[in-house]
Amino acid sequence: MKLLFFAGVFRYGLRKTGRTDSRTTAKGLMMTMNRWARSLVLLSCVAGTVSCGLPRSGPNKKEILSSSVEQAGDSFIVPVDARVTRLTAVETSSGFPASFRSAGVVGSDDVRPGDKLSLRIWENVDQGLLAIQGANATGLTEVQVDGAGFVFVPYAGRIKAAGNSTEELRRIITEKLAEQTPDPQVEVARVAGDGATVSVMGDIGGQGVYAIERPTRTLSSMIARAGGVEVDPQIAQVTVTRGGHNGTARLIDIYDNPDMDIALRPGDVILVEADPRSFTAMGATGAQTRVKFESANLTAIEALAQVGGLQTNSADPKGIFVLRDEIASVANAVLGRKDLKGPQRVAYVLNLTEPDGLFNARDFMIRDGDTIYVTEAPYVRWQKTLAVLTGTATSANSLNSLAQGN
């Protein structure tokens, strides 16, 4: 190729000079070669200068790799394989505290301040203390338990109701009335009141305050009572706040795991919302944005699909990075170390061109706060450089023609 090149230059020199003697030919050849050399040097300088200032979506693969710990940087570069995929598949902590899960269901007959009671009293005499003329039974509906936990029953007086079951309260009232009327019979029932209630809010069919009753003593039944969730159940999560403590669980886990379907307590606050986890997509992807999780578990291949996949005309399938502040336990396991403390900056590299690259991307789990960055293919930079240079040359020719009056 070099011989052909110089032969061409030589012939070009002969045509330009119109001479065939050796001295003139050599001189013309040298002049032509000098012009070519100057042009090539100038072109290289211009290309280098232009390419440095070209717009791009971010650093290239080489620049990211140069930030590794091995290159005196502050991040670890880790190629993703089956081993790394397995070690990084750590489930995010989710669930309720043990104190929530071990609590038994609230007794449907336990009386609390704010409850309403229904009393019915039978007397074994024709003219009873409470019964109206011609009747031997008296009904007292919606008897309110006051803030101190007491109720007032005629002829029985002020009685402590809170803390007792309806059966215990029935016995107490019967003993009190027995001092006034022979062989009284008493029936006590707890009706819906605000003594044992929970607050339900968020993405729920009916926000409000609901009483804990026999059918709604567990979390799932209370959610159903409030109209069910208004977001995709796959990404719905439920937070329960109780006595200054709280716990969060995914709705699907509550339905699948009876241990997560906790018993409710008076004063519980239940918040239903869409999963707040997200990741950021940047670089040569279909979209550069912050993206919410669309499922409880999200893989790298699913995350890329959510943003439209790779840009086919610019993405480098060998340079897909997942940037993460990795927890120390996982970082030590992945890197085969034991000395790392605290979160570590790790750039996991996915190479879709490898035989198992797609499988690794399919199994590699994305976590909350991850950044997925796809680098541009190396040829894209030269494409942009050539586009600028050809555009510049065209503009220069136009200006030259204009100056010459053409």
DRENFIBA-471184 format. One record per atom (N, C-alpha, C, CB): x, y, z; residue in one letter. Coordinates in steps of 0.1 Angstrom, whole numbers, plus 2048, in hexadecimal, padded with zeros to 3 digits. Glycine has a CB too. Layout:
XYZA;...
***
This chain:
8087F4800M;800800800M;80980D800M;7F780080CM;81480D808K;81C818808K;82381B7FBK;827816813K;8278107F4L;82D8117E7L;8238177DDL;8328047E2L;8178127DDL;80D8187D4L;80A8267D7L;8008107D6L;80A82A7E4F;8088387E8F;8138417E3F;8078397F7F;81F83D7E5F;82A8457E0F;82B8467D1F;8388407E6F;82883A7CAA;82783A7BCA;81D8447B7A;82482C7B6A;8128447BDG;80784E7B9G;80C85C7BBG;7FB84B7C1G;81285E7C7V;81786C7C9V;8228707BEV;81E86D7D7V;82A8667BBF;8358687B1F;82F86C7A4F;83E85C7AFF;82586479FR;81E867792R;817875793R;81485C78FR;81187879FY;80B8847A0Y;81589079FY;8048857AEY;82188E7A4G;82B8987A3G;83089A795G;8378947ACG;83188F78DL;83589077FL;82B898777L;837882779L;81E89577AR;81389C772R;8138AB776R;806896775R;8158AE782K;8158BC787K;8218C4781K;8158BD796K;82D8BE781T;8398C577DT;83B8C576ET;8458C0783T;8358BB767G;8378B9759G;8458B6755G;8338C6752G;84D8B175ER;85B8AE75CR;85E89F75FR;8658B7763R;86889A758T;86B88C75AT;87988A75FT;86988574ET;882895760D;88F892764D;88F88F773D;89889E762D;899887778S;899882785S;89A88C790S;8A4878787S;8A289778DR;8A38A1798R;8968A9799R;8AF8AB794R;8908AC78ET;8838B478FT;8788AB795T;87F8B9782T;87889E791T;86E895796T;8708937A5T;87088778FT;87C8917AAA;87E8907B8A;87A89C7C0A;88D88D7BBA;87D8A87BAK;8798B47C1K;86A8B67C2K;87F8C07BAK;8638B37B6G;8558B47B6G;84F8AA7C0G;84F8B17A8G;85589E7C0L;8508947C9L;8518987D8L;8578867C8L;85C89E7DBM;85E8A37E9M;8548AE7EDM;86C8A87EBM;8528B77E3M;8488C27E6M;83A8BC7E8M;8498CC7DAM;8378B37DFT;8298AD7E0T;8288A67EET;8268A37D5T;83289E7F1M;8318967FEM;8318A080AM;83D88D7FFM;8388AB809N;8388B5814N;82A8BA815N;8428C0811N;8238BD80AR;8168C380AR;80C8B8811R;8118C77FCR;80E8AC80DW;8068A1812W;8088A0821W;80889480BW;8158A0825A;81889E833A;8128AA83CA;82789E835A;8138B6836R;80E8C183DR;7FF8C083FR;8128CF837R;7F88BC834S;7EA8BA834S;7E58B083ES;7E48B7826S;7ED8A483EL;7E989A848L;7EB89E856L;7F188D845L;7F68A5859V;7F98AA866V;7EE8B486AV;8068B1867V;7EB8BD861L;7E08C7864L;7D38C1867L;7DF8D1859L;7D08B785EL;7C38AF860L;7C28A886DL;7C18A5854L;7CE8A2871S;7CE89B87ES;7CC8A5889S;7DB89387FS;7D38B0889C;7D28BA893C;7C38BF894C;7DB8C6891C;7BE8C2889V;7B08C7889V;7A68BD88EV;7AC8CC87BV;7A88B088AA;79F8A688EA;7A18A489DA;7A3898887A;7AD8A48A2G;7AF8A28B1G;7A98AD8B9G;7BE8A28B4G;7AA8BA8B4T;7A58C58BBT;7958C58BBT;7A98D28B5T;7908C28AFV;7818C18AEV;77B8B68B6V;77D8BF89FV;7828AA8B6S;77C89F8BDS;77C8A18CCS;7848928BAS;7868A98D1C;7868AC8E0C;77A8B58E4C;7938B38E3C;7758BD8DBG;76A8C68DEG;75D8C18D9G;76D8D38D9G;75C8B58D4L;74F8B08CFL;7458AE8DBL;7518A38C7L;7388B08D8P;72E8AD8E2P;72C89E8E4P;7208B48DFP;72A89A8F0R;72788B8F2R;71F88A8FFR;7358848F3R;71A87E901S;71187C90CS;71887991AS;708870909S;725877919G;72D875926G;73A86F923G;72586C92FG;74186A92DP;74E86492BP;74D857923P;755861939P;75885491CN;759847915N;75E83C91EN;762849908N;75E830918K;762825920K;770826926K;761818918K;77982B91EK;78782C922K;78883692EK;790831916K;78184192DE;78284B938E;77C845945E;77A857934E;77183D944I;76C837950I;77682D956I;75E83194DI;77B82594EL;78581B953L;791822959L;789812947L;79582E955S;7A083595AS;79E83A968S;7A4841951S;79183A96DS;78D83E97AS;78E833984S;78084597AS;793827980S;79381C989S;79E81E994S;79680F982S;79C81699FV;7A68169AAV;7B48129A5V;7A180D9B5V;7B480999BE;7C1805996E;7C881098EE;7BF7F998CE;7C081A989Q;7C6826982Q;7C683298BQ;7BE828975Q;7C7830998A;7C783A9A2A;7BA8429A3A;7D284499FA;7AF83C99FG;7A28429A0G;79B83E9ADG;79983E994G;78E8409AED;78783D9BBD;77B8349B9D;78284A9C1D;77B82C9AES;7708229ACS;7768159A7S;7668289A2S;76F80B9AAF;7727FD9A6F;76B7FA999F;76F7F39B2F;7727F5990I;76C7F0983I;76B7E1983I;7757F5977I;75F7DC982V;75C7CE984V;7547C9978V;7547CB991V;75A7C096FP;7537BA964P;7487B096AP;75C7B295BP;73D7B0964V;7327A8969V;73279A963V;7247AF967V;73279096CD;731782967D;72877B971D;73F77B968D;72676E96FA;71D767977A;71F768986A;71D758973A;72C76898AR;730769998R;72C77699ER;73F76799AR;72F781996V;72C78F99BV;71C79099CV;732799992V;71678B992T;70778B992T;70178599ET;701785985T;70777A9A2R;7027729AER;70577A9BBR;7087649AFR;7117809BCL;7157869C8L;70E7949CAL;7247899C8L;70A79A9BFT;7037A79C1T;6F47A69C1T;7077B09B5T;6EF79A9C0A;6E07989C1A;6DB7999CFA;6DC78B9BAA;6DC7A49D5V;6D97A69E4V;6CB7AC9E4V;6E37AF9EBV;6C27A69EBE;6B47AB9EDE;6B57B79F6E;6AB7A09F3E;6AE7C29F2T;6AD7CE9FAT;6A47CBA06T;6A77DA9F2T;6A87D0A12S;6A17CEA1ES;6937D3A1DS;6A87D4A2AS;6897CAA20S;67B7CEA20S;6747C5A29S;6767CEA11S;66B7CBA30G;6637C3A3AG;6607CAA46G;66A7B6A3DG;6587C4A4FF;6547CAA5BF;65D7C5A67F;6467C8A5EF;65F7CEA71P;6677CAA7DP;6607BDA83P;6687D5A87P;6697B6A8BA;6647AAA91A;6587ADA9BA;66F7A3A99A;6597B9AA1S;64E7BCAABS;6417BEAA4S;6527C9AB2S;6417C2A97F;6357C3A8FF;62F7B5A8CF;6377CCA83F;6397ADA88R;6357A0A83R;630796A8ER;640799A7BR;635798A9AS;63278FAA5S;625793AACS;63D78FAAFS;62079FAAAA;6147A4AB1A;60879CAACA;6127B3AAEA;600798AB6G;5F4790AB3G;5E979AAAFG;5EF788ABFG;5DE794AA9V;5D379CAA5V;5CC7A3AB1V;5C9794A9CV;5C77AEAAEV;5BF7B5AB9V;5B27AEABBV;5BD7C4AB5V;5AF7ACAC7G;5A27A5ACBG;5967AEAC6G;5A17A2ADAG;58D7A8ABFS;5827B0ABAS;5797B4AC5S;57A7A7AB0S;57A7AFAD1D;5717B2ADCD;5787BBAE6D;56B7A6AE2D;5857BEAE5D;58B7C7AEED;5867D5AEDD;59B7C6AECD;5847DBAF9V;57E7E8AF9V;5897F3AFCV;5737E9B04V;5887FEAF4R;591808AF6R;58B816AF6R;59B808AEAR;592820AFCP;58C82EAFCP;588832AEDP;595838B02P;57C837AECG;57783BADFG;56D831AD9G;58283EAD6G;56D825ADED;56481BAD8D;55681EADCD;56880DADDD;54D818AD4K;53F819AD7K;53A80BADAK;53781FACBK;53180AAE4L;52C7FDAE9L;51D7FCAE7L;5307FAAF7L;5187F0AE5S;50A7EEAE5S;5067E4AF0S;5067E7AD7S;4FD7E9AF9L;4F97E1B05L;4EA7DEB04L;4FC7EAB12L;4E87D2B08R;4DA7CDB09R;4D87C6B17R;4D57C4AFDR;4CE7CBB1FI;4CC7C6B2DI;4BE7C1B2FI;4CF7D2B37I;4BE7B4B34W;4B17AEB37W;4AF7AEB46W;4B07A0B31W;4A37B0B4BE;4A07B0B59E;4957A6B5CE;49C7BEB5FE;49779EB67N;48E793B6AN;482798B73N;495788B71N;47C7A4B70V;4717A9B77V;4687B0B6DV;4767B3B83V;45B7B2B71D;4527B9B68D;4557C8B67D;4447B7B6DD;4597CEB72Q;45C7DCB72Q;46B7DEB75Q;4537E4B7CQ;4737DDB6AG;4817DEB6CG;4867ECB6EG;4887D8B60G;4937EDB71L;4997FAB73L;49A802B66L;4A67F9B7AL;49E7FBB5BL;4A1801B4FL;4967FFB44L;4AE7FCB4AL;48F7F3B45A;4857F0B3AA;4797F9B3BA;4817E1B3CA;4747FBB2FI;468803B2EI;45C7FBB31I;46680AB20I;450801B33Q;4447FAB36Q;4417EFB2CQ;438804B38Q;43F7E2B31G;43B7D7B28G;4477D0B22G;4327DCB1EG;4537D4B25A;45F7CEB1FA;4687CAB2AA;4667D7B15A;4707BFB28N;4797BBB32N;4887BDB2EN;4777ADB37N;48A7C3B22A;4987C5B1DA;49A7D4B19A;49A7BCB11A;4A67D8B1BT;4A97E6B18T;4B67E6B10T;4AC7EFB25T;4B67EEB05G;4C17EFAFCG;4C87FDAFDG;4BD7ECAEEG;4D57FCAFFL;4DD809B00L;4E7808AF4L;4E480BB0EL;4E4810AE9T;4EC80FADDT;4F781BADDT;4E4810AD1T;502818AD7E;50D822AD6E;510829AE3E;50982CACBE;514821AEDV;519826AF9V;52882AAF7V;51781CB05V;52B836AF8Q;53983BAF5Q;542838B01Q;53984AAF1Q;54E832AFEV;558831B08V;56083EB08V;562824B05V;561845B13D;567852B13D;576851B13D;56385AB20D;57D85CB13G;58C85CB11G;593856B1DG;59086BB10G;58D855B28A;59384EB34A;59083FB34A;58E855B41A;58783BB2AG;58482DB29G;578828B31G;590825B2EG;56F832B35F;56482EB3DF;557830B35F;563837B4AF;54C828B3AV;53F82AB35V;53582BB40V;53B81DB2CV;52A832B3DF;520833B48F;51482AB44F;51C842B4AF;510822B4EV;504819B4CV;4FA81DB58V;50880AB4CV;4EE820B54P;4E5824B5FP;4E3819B69P;4D7826B59P;4E381DB76Y;4E2814B82Y;4EF80BB84Y;4D680BB80Y;4F880BB7BA;504804B7DA;51080EB7FA;5087FBB71A;50E81AB7BG;517825B7DG;522826B72G;51E822B8BG;52D82DB76R;53882FB6DR;541823B6ER;54083CB70R;54381CB62I;54B80FB62I;557810B59I;542804B5EI;56280BB5EK;56E80BB55K;56C800B4AK;57B807B5EK;56C805B3EA;56A7FBB33A;5777F8B2BA;560801B29A;57F803B29A;58B801B21A;5947F7B28A;59380EB1FA;59A7EEB20G;5A37E4B26G;59C7D7B29G;5AA7E9B32G;58F7D7B28N;5877CBB2AN;5827C5B1DN;57C7CDB34N;57F7B8B1CS;5787B3B11S;5697B5B13S;57B7A4B0FS;5627B3B09T;5537B5B0AT;54D7ABB14T;54C7B3AFDT;55379FB15E;54E795B1FE;55179AB2DE;555788B1CE;55D79FB2FE;5617A4B3DE;5587B0B41E;5707A8B3EE;5557B9B37L;54D7C4B3AL;53E7C0B3DL;54D7CEB2EL;53A7B5B36R;52C7B0B38R;52B7ABB47R;5297A5B2ER;5357A4B4BR;53579FB59R;5357AAB63R;541796B5BR;53D7B5B61I;53D7C0B6AI;5307C7B6BI;5487CAB66I;52A7CAB60I;51D7D1B60I;5127C8B66I;5197D4B51I;5137BBB64T;5097B2B6AT;50A7B3B79T;50B7A4B65T;5167B2B7EE;5187B3B8DE;5137C0B93E;5277B1B90E;5157CBB8CK;5117D8B91K;5017D9B91K;5167E3B88K;4FB7D4B86L;4EC7D5B85L;4E57CBB8FL;4E87D2B77L;4ED7C0B92A;4E77B6B9BA;4E47BCBA9A;4F07AAB9DA;4EA7C6BACE;4E77CDBB9E;4DA7D5BB9E;4F37D6BBDE;4D57D8BACQ;4C97E0BABQ;4BD7D8BA6Q;4CC7EBBA1Q;4BF7CDB9ET;4B47C6B99T;4B87B7B99T;4B17CAB8AT;4AE7AEB9BP;4B17A0B9CP;4B5799B8FP;4A5798BA2P;4C0791B8FD;4C4789B84D;4C4790B76D;4BB77DB83D;4CC79CB75P;4CC7A2B68P;4D579BB5EP;4D27B1B6AP;4D179BB51Q;4D9795B46Q;4DE7A0B3DQ;4D078BB3FQ;4EB7A0B3BV;4F17ABB33V;4F87A6B27V;4FB7B4B3CV;4F67ADB1CE;4FE7AAB0FE;5067B7B0BE;4F47A5B04E;5137B5B08V;51B7C0B04V;5227BDAF7V;5267C3B10V;5217C6AEEA;5287C4AE1A;5307D1ADDA;51E7C0AD6A;53B7CFAD7R;5437DBAD3R;53F7DEAC4R;5527D8AD4R;53B7EAAC2V;5387EEAB4V;5437F7AAFV;52A7F5AB3V;5427FAAA2A;54D802A9CA;54E80FAA3A;54B804A8DA;55A812AA6G;55D81FAADG;56B823AA9G;55B81FABCG;57082EAAFD;57D833AACD;58782FAB7D;57D842AAAD;584825ABFG;58E821AC9G;599819AC4G;586819AD4G;597811AB9A;5A2809AB3A;5A180CAA4A;5A07FAAB6A;5A9815AA0T;5A9819A92T;5B781BA8CT;5A1827A90T;5B881AA7FV;5C481DA78V;5C1827A6DV;5CA810A71V;5CC82EA69S;5CB838A5ES;5D1832A51S;5D2845A62S;5CA833A46V;5CE82DA3AV;5CF839A30V;5C5822A34V;5DB83AA29M;5DD846A20M;5E6841A14M;5E3852A27M;5E784BA0BG;5F08489FFG;5E88439F3G;5FA83DA03G;5EE83B9EBD;5E88369DFD;5DE82A9E2D;5F38319D5D;5D382E9E8I;5CA8249EDI;5BC8299E8I;5CA8239FDI;5B381F9E7G;5A68229E1G;59E82C9EAG;59E8169E0G;59F82B9F7G;597834A00G;5A0838A0CG;58A82EA04G;5A6843A0CQ;5AE848A18Q;5A484BA23Q;5B7854A14Q;5A9848A2FG;5A084BA3BG;5A5844A47G;592848A38G;59C846A51V;59F83FA5EV;595834A5FV;59D849A6AV;59A828A62Y;59281CA62Y;593815A70Y;595812A57Y;58880FA74A;588808A81A;58D7FAA7FA;57A807A87A;5957F5A89I;5997E7A88I;58E7DFA8DI;5A67E5A91I;5887D7A84E;57C7CFA87E;5807C0A84E;5707D3A80E;5777B7A87R;57A7A9A85R;57F7A6A77R;56E7A1A88R;5797ABA6CP;57E7A8A5FP;58B7B0A5BP;5737AAA55P;58F7BAA62T;59A7C2A5ET;5A57C4A68T;5957D0A5AT;5A97B8A6ER;5B37B9A78R;5C17B7A73R;5B07AEA82R;5C37B4A66T;5D07B2A60T;5D27BDA55T;5D27A4A5AT;5DF7BEA51L;5E27C9A48L;5DB7C7A3AL;5F17C9A46L;5DC7BBA35S;5D67B9A27S;5C77BBA27S;5D97AAA23S;5C07B7A32S;5B27B9A32S;5AE7C7A34S;5AC7B1A3ES;5B67CFA3BM;5B47DDA3CM;5B67E4A2FM;5BD7E3A47M;5C07E0A27I;5C37E6A1AI;5B77E3A11I;5D07E1A14I;5B27D7A12A;5A67D4A0AA;59A7DCA0EA;5A37C5A0BA;5987DEA1BR;58D7E6A21R;58E7F4A1CR;58D7E5A30R;59A7F9A1AA;59B807A15A;59B809A06A;5A980CA1BA;5977FE9FFG;5957FF9F1G;5A07FA9E8G;59380D9EDG;5AB7F49EFG;5B67EF9E7G;5BF7FA9E2G;5B17E79DBG;5CB7F69DCV;5D57FF9D8V;5D18059CAV;5E37F99D7V;5D68119C7E;5D38179BAE;5E08189B1E;5CE8259BCE;5EA8109B5V;5F680F9ACV;5F88019A9V;6038159B3V;6017FE99FD;6047F099BD;6087E89A8D;60F7F0990D;6017DD9ABP;6057D59B7P;6137D19B6P;5FC7C99B8P;6197CF9AAQ;6277CB9A9Q;6317D59AFQ;62B7C899BQ;62D7E29AFI;6377EC9B4I;6317F39C1I;63A7F69AAI;6257EF9C6A;6207F59D1A;6277F09DEA;6107F19D2A;6297F99E7Q;62F7F69F4Q;6277FC9FFQ;63E7FA9F4Q;6287F6A0BV;6207FAA16V;6297FDA22V;6157EFA1AV;627809A28T;62F80DA33T;62580EA3FT;63781AA31T;629808A4AV;621808A56V;62980FA61V;61C7FAA5BV;62381AA67T;629821A72T;62281EA7FT;62A831A6FT;62981AA89R;623816A96R;62C81AAA1R;620807A96R;628823AAAG;62F826AB6G;63D82CAB3G;63081BABFG;63F834AA9G;64C839AA6G;655830A9EG;65383CAB3G;650824A9AH;65881BA92H;650818A85H;65B80DA9AH;657814A7BN;650811A6EN;657806A67N;64F81EA66N;650800A5EG;6557F6A55G;64E7F6A48G;6537E8A5CG;6557F2A3ET;6507F2A30T;6517E4A29T;6577FDA27T;6477E1A22A;6477D4A1BA;63F7D6A0EA;6407C9A23A;6437CEA04R;63D7CF9F7R;62F7C89F8R;6457C89ECR;6257CD9F1L;6187C79F2L;6187B99EEL;60E7CF9E9L;61F7B59E3I;61F7A79DFI;62579E9EAI;6277A69D2I;62F7A39F2D;63479B9FDD;62A799A08D;6417A2A02D;6227A4A0AI;6187A3A14I;60E798A11I;6117B0A16I;60A797A04Y;60078DA00Y;60677F9FFY;5FB7919F2Y;61377E9FCD;61A7719FAD;61F76BA07D;6257739F0D;622774A10N;62876FA1DN;61F773A29N;636776A1FN;618769A2FP;60F76CA3AP;616773A46P;60975FA3FP;624771A47D;62B777A52D;62B786A50D;639772A53D;62A78BA44M;62A79AA41M;61D7A0A43M;63079CA33M;612798A43D;60579DA44D;60279FA53D;5FA793A3ED;6087AAA59I;6087ACA67I;5FB7B0A6DI;6127B8A6AI;5F97ADA7AA;5ED7B1A81A;5EE7C0A84A;5EB7A9A8EA;5E37C7A83L;5E37D6A85L;5E17D9A94L;5D77DCA7DL;5E57E5A97R;5E47EAAA4R;5DD7F8AA4R;5F27EBAABR;5D57FCAAEP;5CF809AAEP;5DA814AACP;5C780BABBP;5D781EAA3G;5E1829AA1G;5EA826A96G;5E882BAADG;5EA81AA90D;5F3818A84D;5F0821A79D;5F2809A7FD;5FB825A72V;5F982EA66V;5FE825A5AV;60183BA67V;5F6823A50I;5F981BA44I;5FA824A38I;5EE810A42I;606824A32L;60882CA26L;60B822A1AL;614836A28L;603824A10V;60581CA03V;60A8259F9V;5F78159FFV;6158229F2E;61B82A9E7E;6228219DDE;6248349EDE;6258279D2A;62C8209C8A;63B81F9CCA;62B8279BAA;6428159C8D;6508129CBD;65881F9C7D;6558069C4D;65E8269D1P;6668329CEP;67482F9C8P;66783A9DAP;6788239C7R;6858209C2R;6878249B3R;6898119C3R;6938289AFS;69582D9A2S;6A482B99ES;69183C9A0S;6A782B991F;6B482B98CF;6B5836981F;6B881D986F;6C283A97ET;6C4844974T;6CB83E968T;6CD85097AT;6C584295CA;6CB83D94FA;6D2849948A;6C0836946A;6DE847943M;6E685193DM;6EE84B931M;6EF858946M;6F2854928G;6FB84F91DG;6F384B911G;703844922G;6F884290AA;6F283E8FDA;6E78348FFA;6FD8378F4A;6DC839906T;6D0831908T;6C4838901T;6CD82F917T;6B9831901G;6AD8378FAG;6A8843902G;6A282D8FAG;6AB84590EA;6A7850916A;6B1852922A;69984F91CA;6B485F925Q;6BC862930Q;6B486993BQ;6C886C92BQ;6B1861945T;6A786694ET;6A885D95BT;699865948T;6A0862965R;69F85A972R;692852970R;69D86497ER;694845973V;68983B970V;68583497DV;68E831965V;67883397EK;67282B98AK;67381C987K;66483098CK;674814991F;673806990F;66580298CF;6777FF99DF;6647F9982E;6577F497EE;6547E6983E;6577F396FE;65D7E198BS;65A7D3992S;6627D399ES;65E7C8988S;65F7C99A7A;6667C79B4A;6757C59B2A;6607BC9BCA;6787BD9A7N;6867BA9A4N;6897BE996N;68A7AB9A7N;6947C5994L;6967CB986L;6A57C7982L;6957DA986L;6A67C1976T;6B37BD971T;6B87C8968T;6B27AF96AT;6C57C7964A;6CB7D095CA;6C57D094EA;6DA7CE95AA;6C27C5949I;6BC7C493BI;6AE7CA93BI;6BB7B6936I;6A67C8947E;6997CE948E;69A7DD949E;6917C8954E;6A47E2951A;6A67F0953A;6A97F7945A;6B17F395DA;6B17F193DL;6B57F6930L;6A87F7927L;6C07EE929L;6A07EC928A;6947EC920A;68A7F7924A;68D7DE922A;68A7FB931Q;681805936Q;685813930Q;682806945Q;69181592CV;695822926V;697821917V;6A282792DV;692816911G;692815902G;69E80E8FDG;6928238FDG;6A6807906G;6B1800901G;6BD8088FDG;6AD7F78F6G;6C78028F6L;6D38098F1L;6D08118E4L;6DF7FF8F0L;6D781C8E2Q;6D68238D6Q;6DE81B8CBQ;6DB8328D7Q;6D88158C2T;6DE80C8B8T;6E98138B0T;6D48068AFT;6E88208AEN;6F28278A6N;6FE82D8AEN;6EB83289EN;6FE82C8BBS;7088328C3S;70D82A8CFS;7048408C7S;7058218D4A;70981B8E1A;7148108DFA;6FC8148E7A;71C80F8E9D;7268058E9D;7227F98F2D;73480B8EFD;71E7EE8ECP;7197E38F5P;7237DD8FEP;7137D88ECP;7307E18FCK;73A7DC905K;73C7E5911K;7487DB8FDK;7367F1910G;7387FB91BG;72B7FF922G;73F807915G;7247F6928I;7197F9930I;71D7F893FI;70D7EF92DI;71C804946F;720805954F;71480795DF;72A810955F;715800968V;70B802973V;71380797FV;7047F4977V;711814982L;71981B98CL;71181A999L;71B82A988L;7188169A4R;7118149B0R;71A8169BCR;70C8059B1R;71481C9C7D;71B81C9D4D;71880F9DBD;7168299DDD;7218059D9E;71F7F89DEE;7217F69EDE;7287EE9D6E;7197EE9F3I;71B7ECA01I;7277E4A04I;70E7E5A08I;72E7E6A0FA;73B7E1A12A;73B7D1A11A;7407E5A1FA;7317CBA16S;7317BCA16S;7317B6A08S;7257B7A1ES;7297BC9FFV;7297B89F1V;7367BC9EAV;71D7BE9EAV;73B7C89ECA;7477CC9E6A;7537C39E9A;74A7DB9E9A;7547BF9F6N;75F7B69FAN;75D7A99F4N;75E7B4A0AN;7517A39F3A;74F7969EDA;7527979DEA;7407929EEA;74E7A19D7V;7507A29C8V;75F7A49C5V;7487AE9C3V;7667AC9CDL;7747AF9CBL;77D7A59D1L;7777BD9CFL;77879C9D9G;7817929E0G;7897999EBG;78978B9D6G;7837A29F2R;78B7A99FCR;7837A9A0AR;78D7B89F9R;7897ADA14K;7837AEA21K;7857BBA29K;7897A2A2AK;78C7C4A22D;7907D0A29D;7887DCA26D;79E7D3A25D;77E7DBA1DL;7767E7A19L;76C7EAA23L;7707E5A0BL;76A7F7A26K;7617FCA30K;758806A2AK;768801A3DK;74B805A2DG;74180FA28G;73F80DA19G;74781DA2AG;735815A13P;732814A05P;73E8169FCP;72781EA02P;73F80F9F1Q;74A8109E8Q;7448139DAQ;7528039E7Q;74B81C9D3R;74781F9C5R;74C8149BCR;74E82D9C0R;74280E9B6V;7448029ADV;73E80599FV;73F7F59B3V;745803995A;740804987A;73F7F6981A;74880E97EA;7337F0981Y;7327E397BY;7317E496CY;7257DB981Y;7387DC964V;7397DD956V;7327D194FV;7487DE951V;7287D4947L;7217CA940L;7267CA931L;7117CC940L;7297BE92CN;72D7BD91EN;7247B4917N;73C7B891DN;71B7BA90FL;7107B2908L;7167A98FDL;7057BB904L;7227AC8F9T;7277A48EDT;72E7978F2T;7327AD8E6T;7307958FEE;735788903E;72B77D902E;73A78A912E;72F771901P;726766900P;71B76590AP;72D758900P;71E769916D;714769921D;710777925D;71876092DD;71378191DG;71178F921G;702792923G;716798917G;6FA78D91AL;6EB79091CL;6E6789928L;6E478B90FL;6EB77C92BF;6E6775937F;6EA77D943F;6EC767937F;6F6782944N;6FB78994FN;6F3796951N;70A78D94EN;6EF79D946A;6E77A9947A;6D97A594CA;6E77B093AA;6D479A948R;6C779594BR;6C679295AR;6C3789943R;6D178E960D;6D178996ED;6D7794978D;6D977D970D;6DE79E973F;6E47A897CF;6D97B1981F;6EF7B0974F;6D87B298EM;6CD7BA994M;6D07C8996M;6C97B49A2M;6C77D1992I;6C87DF994I;6C37E39A2I;6C17E7989I;6C97ED9A8R;6C57F19B6R;6C18009B5R;6D07EE9C0R;6BA8049C0D;6B68119C1D;6C281B9C1D;6AE8139CFD;6C28259B9G;6CC82F9B8G;6D782C9AEG;6D28309C6G;6D68209A8D;6E181D99DD;6E0827992D;6DE80F998D;6EC82898BT;6EC83097FT;6F1826974T;6F683C980T;6E9825969I;6ED81D95DI;6F2827953I;6E1815958I;6FF82594FY;70582E945Y;70A82593AY;71183694CY;70682992EV;70A822921V;71382B919V;6FD81D919V;71F826917T;72982E910T;72782D901T;737829913T;72C8378FAE;72B8388EBE;73682F8E5E;72C8468E6E;7328298D9A;73C8218D2A;7478298CDA;7358198C6A;7548248CDP;75F82C8C9P;75E8338BBP;76C8238C8P;75782C8B2Y;7568328A4Y;74E83F8A4Y;75182889AY;7458418AEV;73C84C8AEV;7448598AFV;73284B8BAV;74F8598B7R;7578658B8R;75D8698ABR;7628638C2R;76285F8A3W;767862896W;75C86688CW;76F856890W;75186188DQ;746865885Q;743874887Q;73985C888Q;742878894K;73F886897K;74B88F892K;73D8888A6K;75788A893T;76389288FT;762894880T;77088B893T;760889878L;75F88A86AL;753893865L;75D87C863L;74889386DA;73D89B869A;7408AA86BA;730897872A;7478AD876V;74B8BB878V;7558BF86EV;7518BC886V;75F8B686BL;7698BA861L;7648BC853L;7748B0860L;75B8B384FT;7558B4841T;74C8C1841T;74D8A883DT;7458C384CG;73D8CF84DG;7458DC84CG;7348CF859G;7518DB853T;7598E7853T;75F8E9845T;7658E585DT;7638DE83EA;7698DF831A;75F8E5827A;76E8D282CA;7528E0828T;7488E5820T;7458F4822T;73B8DE822T;7468F882ES;744907831S;74F90F82CS;742909840S;75C90A82DA;767911828A;767912819A;77490A82CA;763908812N;762909803N;7579137FFN;75E8FB7FEN;74C913807S;74291D803S;74692B805S;73591A80CS;74E92E810L;75393B812L;75D93F808L;75A93C820L;766935804N;7709377F9N;76993B7ECN;77992B7F8N;75F9337E9S;7589367DCS;7519447DDS;74D92B7D9S;74C9477E8L;7459547E9L;74F95F7E8L;73E9557F7L;75B95D7EEA;7669687EDA;76A96A7DFA;7729647F6A;76B95F7D7Q;76F95F7C9Q;7649647BFQ;7759527C5Q;7589667C5G;74E96A7BDG;74795F7B5G;7529747B3G;7499537B8N;7439477B1N;7359457B6N;74B93B7B2N;
***
